[in-house]
Amino acid sequence: MKWGEITELHPGSFVLVEAIKASSSNRMRQLEDIAVIQDYDNPQEAWSGYKEFHKLHPTRELYVFHTSRSDVEVVEEFFSGVRQRI
């Protein structure tokens, strides 16, 4: 699904989405095909949903966006350090 379709189907919502098809160029991630996992009314619920889903499926590419955005831009940042699981 394209972002424009998602904004029409879920107006004024926070959406937890998965990138089905994506590519990278100049540290920007282009999300070409996106699947909506869940929509939410507020950001706290959306981030809680993200964390819960990410725990179950850590290898899937997940994002939370508000559908008022005209486009979804993701800047890639690379982590080079030690991660500690709590």
Steps between C-alpha positions, in 0.01 A plus 500: 500500500622852429508776763225699325263204529580463871429868570160467330406184690627620843457880512623675816651183646832370618581185306738217574627386163738244359720568198431217255721644225757771568829630365774733619670791330715776654411391856128531422267201514232496231197296603351374176246250636360531853259286701296644786517283809285716730366854528485700824346822631799620699879472480545321834280211387679490165846476659379238747366301205831544319703373797272203554502400132876558470564266794310224322649570155839676542612447138202675338538861384243694703413869523242725665371799302212744527283507189503882488847468342499549126789258454702256708870573514731290711859606561728204554723524804755235578576400855861414581518413864407246758136412547380364828172314540322564824 
